[in-house]
């Protein structure tokens, strides 16, 4: 019974700390309602004029989950590597099962878009009928349309010899 005394003391200290934190929070918390300025979101001192068009993407949370998964894997693999020879085949099988579970978790996160950071960019081959003559005709037509509309920009001709 004496060997469990430190554990009991730690449990009592943990419960006591949590309880005192709640009591101190209720005593020290402000009683009045916050002003509109305190409730407004703060971003670099600029008052926002409109709501954001979209919510915060979930991808950031998925990346955090990947970090936690691999962090936990390293925490468990390091002690295993230290006592690997003592564990033998049983230890090897256990770590293979553990690695498989971590890999399945990784596949789940990747399938949910954890590593997708924007629209998918697909390779598109150039049109087969594109030739030097077609490109020159297309650019000439674009320039003549620009000249006709009166929106000729000299900076567009930068680097080109007349």
Secondary structure, 3 states (H helix, E strand, C coil): CHHHHHHHHHHHHHHHHHHHHHHHHHHHCCCCCCCHHHHCCCCCCCCCCCCCCCCCCCHHHHHHHHHHHHHHHHHHHHHHHHCHHHHHHHHHHHHHHHHHHHHHHHHHHHHCCCCCCCCCCCCCCCCCCCCHHHHHHHHHHHHHHHHHHCCCCHHHHCCCCC
